[in-house]
Amino acid sequence: MAKLKAAPEFVDELKDALVEGLAAVGIAAEVSVEAIPTTRLYRVLVLAPKFKALKHTERQNLVWRIAERALSPDEQMRISMILTLTRDEARGN
């Protein structure tokens, strides 16, 4: 059976920074991170009901500003995407 590698420390740092940074502007969020198979990259999903009031570009600007403060440029390059959705959007509604 293959051993699962633990995610690098920066992944947890990013999750914490996103939750805390969004909370600081009144947005409660759930953050999950998924490793992309056969790469060294990670995909991030941020779910927040209050995203409904924001345009997609506003959501992206907000989460990437937080990511830029939390991660080094090399660590940022290992994030393939940050999805910013409401729970309904994630379900396809």
Backbone as CSV, one residue per row, in Angstrom:
resi,resn,N_x,N_y,N_z,CA_x,CA_y,CA_z,C_x,C_y,C_z
1,MET,0.843,-1.180,0.000,0.000,0.000,0.000,0.888,1.245,0.000
2,ALA,0.544,2.218,-0.837,1.342,3.440,-0.944,1.172,4.311,0.292
3,LYS,2.274,4.928,0.682,2.220,5.849,1.815,1.718,7.198,1.340
4,LEU,0.852,7.794,2.134,0.397,9.141,1.825,1.376,10.130,2.432
5,LYS,1.800,11.079,1.621,2.709,12.108,2.116,1.893,13.202,2.796
6,ALA,2.404,13.702,3.877,1.757,14.830,4.532,1.925,16.058,3.653
7,ALA,0.908,16.904,3.661,0.987,18.144,2.883,2.058,19.042,3.487
8,PRO,2.715,19.833,2.662,3.717,20.769,3.177,3.084,21.751,4.171
9,GLU,3.904,22.285,5.038,3.438,23.203,6.078,2.714,24.415,5.499
10,PHE,3.151,24.889,4.342,2.529,26.090,3.788,1.052,25.886,3.461
11,VAL,0.636,24.644,3.226,-0.765,24.365,2.921,-1.634,24.690,4.142
12,ASP,-1.220,24.228,5.311,-1.972,24.546,6.535,-1.906,26.031,6.849
13,GLU,-0.760,26.643,6.598,-0.629,28.084,6.827,-1.596,28.863,5.937
14,LEU,-1.743,28.431,4.694,-2.669,29.096,3.786,-4.110,28.921,4.256
15,LYS,-4.480,27.699,4.629,-5.840,27.456,5.113,-6.158,28.363,6.293
16,ASP,-5.261,28.409,7.270,-5.475,29.251,8.452,-5.556,30.725,8.074
17,ALA,-4.668,31.175,7.199,-4.654,32.578,6.784,-5.947,32.956,6.073
18,LEU,-6.469,32.070,5.227,-7.717,32.362,4.522,-8.891,32.443,5.488
19,VAL,-8.988,31.489,6.404,-10.086,31.513,7.380,-10.008,32.782,8.227
20,GLU,-8.823,33.082,8.730,-8.652,34.255,9.597,-8.801,35.563,8.830
21,GLY,-8.213,35.633,7.640,-8.288,36.855,6.845,-9.705,37.171,6.401
22,LEU,-10.435,36.150,6.005,-11.827,36.374,5.611,-12.686,36.724,6.825
23,ALA,-12.448,36.077,7.960,-13.192,36.399,9.181,-12.976,37.858,9.579
24,ALA,-11.779,38.361,9.334,-11.462,39.749,9.686,-12.308,40.755,8.909
25,VAL,-12.822,40.339,7.747,-13.701,41.225,6.979,-15.154,40.744,7.031
26,GLY,-15.464,39.904,8.025,-16.837,39.476,8.258,-17.332,38.342,7.395
27,ILE,-16.425,37.548,6.840,-16.821,36.423,5.984,-16.394,35.115,6.647
28,ALA,-17.381,34.343,7.102,-17.106,33.015,7.654,-16.899,32.063,6.483
29,ALA,-15.803,31.310,6.507,-15.486,30.453,5.364,-14.978,29.095,5.812
30,GLU,-15.209,28.107,4.957,-14.620,26.771,5.092,-13.587,26.648,3.983
31,VAL,-12.417,26.142,4.328,-11.344,26.021,3.344,-10.876,24.571,3.292
32,SER,-10.786,24.032,2.095,-10.214,22.698,1.912,-9.163,22.767,0.814
33,VAL,-8.187,21.875,0.925,-7.078,21.848,-0.034,-6.907,20.426,-0.523
34,GLU,-6.635,20.302,-1.813,-6.463,18.991,-2.436,-5.170,18.987,-3.249
35,ALA,-4.374,17.967,-3.046,-3.169,17.797,-3.860,-3.585,17.357,-5.258
36,ILE,-2.897,17.868,-6.266,-3.167,17.476,-7.643,-2.228,16.316,-7.979
37,PRO,-2.796,15.152,-8.278,-1.966,13.970,-8.520,-0.891,14.208,-9.577
38,THR,0.240,13.598,-9.358,1.424,13.605,-10.234,2.067,14.984,-10.383
39,THR,1.697,15.919,-9.512,2.303,17.251,-9.532,2.705,17.628,-8.111
40,ARG,3.313,18.789,-7.972,3.611,19.351,-6.660,2.656,20.499,-6.354
41,LEU,1.519,20.522,-7.061,0.558,21.619,-6.956,-0.629,21.255,-6.067
42,TYR,-1.313,22.323,-5.612,-2.479,22.169,-4.746,-3.619,23.036,-5.262
43,ARG,-4.836,22.516,-5.095,-6.068,23.194,-5.474,-6.775,23.556,-4.167
44,VAL,-7.277,24.783,-4.070,-7.908,25.265,-2.843,-9.369,25.603,-3.131
45,LEU,-10.253,25.193,-2.218,-11.674,25.520,-2.313,-12.052,26.323,-1.082
46,VAL,-12.618,27.498,-1.306,-13.099,28.354,-0.221,-14.604,28.500,-0.387
47,LEU,-15.359,27.993,0.591,-16.812,28.097,0.574,-17.246,29.136,1.599
48,ALA,-18.072,30.087,1.165,-18.548,31.130,2.077,-19.900,31.651,1.591
49,PRO,-20.909,31.629,2.442,-22.225,32.143,2.041,-22.171,33.608,1.604
50,LYS,-21.347,34.413,2.248,-21.300,35.845,1.929,-20.646,36.143,0.584
51,PHE,-20.049,35.141,-0.057,-19.522,35.350,-1.404,-20.647,35.708,-2.381
52,LYS,-21.877,35.336,-2.022,-23.010,35.621,-2.912,-23.101,37.118,-3.235
53,ALA,-22.702,37.961,-2.291,-22.790,39.415,-2.479,-21.609,39.987,-3.259
54,LEU,-20.612,39.163,-3.561,-19.404,39.645,-4.237,-19.319,39.120,-5.663
55,LYS,-18.782,39.930,-6.551,-18.475,39.474,-7.910,-17.317,38.484,-7.831
56,HIS,-17.208,37.663,-8.866,-16.122,36.675,-8.903,-14.755,37.357,-8.770
57,THR,-14.564,38.461,-9.465,-13.271,39.158,-9.407,-12.989,39.693,-8.012
58,GLU,-14.024,40.140,-7.313,-13.838,40.631,-5.941,-13.426,39.499,-5.007
59,ARG,-14.053,38.353,-5.172,-13.706,37.178,-4.362,-12.243,36.794,-4.590
60,GLN,-11.863,36.727,-5.865,-10.509,36.323,-6.211,-9.467,37.317,-5.702
61,ASN,-9.747,38.605,-5.880,-8.816,39.613,-5.374,-8.632,39.478,-3.867
62,LEU,-9.710,39.247,-3.159,-9.661,39.127,-1.712,-8.825,37.926,-1.274
63,VAL,-9.111,36.745,-1.817,-8.386,35.551,-1.351,-6.924,35.562,-1.794
64,TRP,-6.644,36.098,-2.985,-5.245,36.135,-3.423,-4.426,37.171,-2.663
65,ARG,-5.061,38.267,-2.233,-4.338,39.222,-1.364,-3.941,38.539,-0.055
66,ILE,-4.841,37.742,0.485,-4.541,37.000,1.717,-3.423,35.992,1.453
67,ALA,-3.525,35.258,0.356,-2.510,34.254,0.013,-1.140,34.896,-0.180
68,GLU,-1.106,36.049,-0.826,0.173,36.740,-1.070,0.837,37.164,0.229
69,ARG,0.037,37.525,1.234,0.601,37.894,2.535,1.080,36.668,3.310
70,ALA,0.413,35.534,3.109,0.696,34.333,3.905,1.816,33.473,3.339
71,LEU,2.025,33.517,2.032,2.947,32.586,1.376,4.085,33.321,0.681
72,SER,5.199,32.636,0.576,6.318,33.153,-0.205,5.956,33.048,-1.695
73,PRO,6.663,33.768,-2.554,6.389,33.638,-3.997,6.528,32.190,-4.494
74,ASP,7.507,31.442,-4.001,7.662,30.045,-4.424,6.481,29.194,-3.979
75,GLU,5.982,29.433,-2.767,4.820,28.688,-2.275,3.576,29.057,-3.076
76,GLN,3.419,30.328,-3.418,2.274,30.758,-4.226,2.243,30.036,-5.569
77,MET,3.399,29.785,-6.136,3.478,29.093,-7.430,2.975,27.653,-7.343
78,ARG,2.893,27.109,-6.140,2.424,25.729,-5.971,0.909,25.657,-5.758
79,ILE,0.243,26.808,-5.810,-1.220,26.841,-5.737,-1.740,26.982,-7.162
80,SER,-2.390,25.938,-7.661,-2.854,25.984,-9.055,-4.085,26.860,-9.204
81,MET,-4.946,26.855,-8.187,-6.149,27.681,-8.235,-6.749,27.794,-6.849
82,ILE,-7.485,28.871,-6.658,-8.308,29.027,-5.464,-9.731,29.261,-5.960
83,LEU,-10.595,28.278,-5.736,-11.999,28.399,-6.105,-12.725,29.127,-4.984
84,THR,-13.550,30.096,-5.316,-14.293,30.871,-4.325,-15.770,30.750,-4.655
85,LEU,-16.479,29.941,-3.880,-17.866,29.621,-4.185,-18.755,29.701,-2.949
86,THR,-20.050,29.894,-3.189,-21.032,29.664,-2.137,-21.333,28.162,-2.164
87,ARG,-21.979,27.668,-1.122,-22.313,26.237,-1.106,-23.248,25.894,-2.274
88,ASP,-24.209,26.763,-2.577,-25.118,26.510,-3.715,-24.353,26.440,-5.029
89,GLU,-23.411,27.338,-5.224,-22.600,27.297,-6.444,-21.797,26.010,-6.527
90,ALA,-21.283,25.555,-5.414,-20.510,24.307,-5.397,-21.379,23.115,-5.762
91,ARG,-22.656,23.194,-5.413,-23.595,22.107,-5.745,-24.094,22.209,-7.183
92,GLY,-23.798,23.327,-7.844,-24.262,23.512,-9.221,-25.597,24.232,-9.322
93,ASN,-26.051,24.817,-8.220,-27.337,25.550,-8.231,-27.142,26.988,-8.629
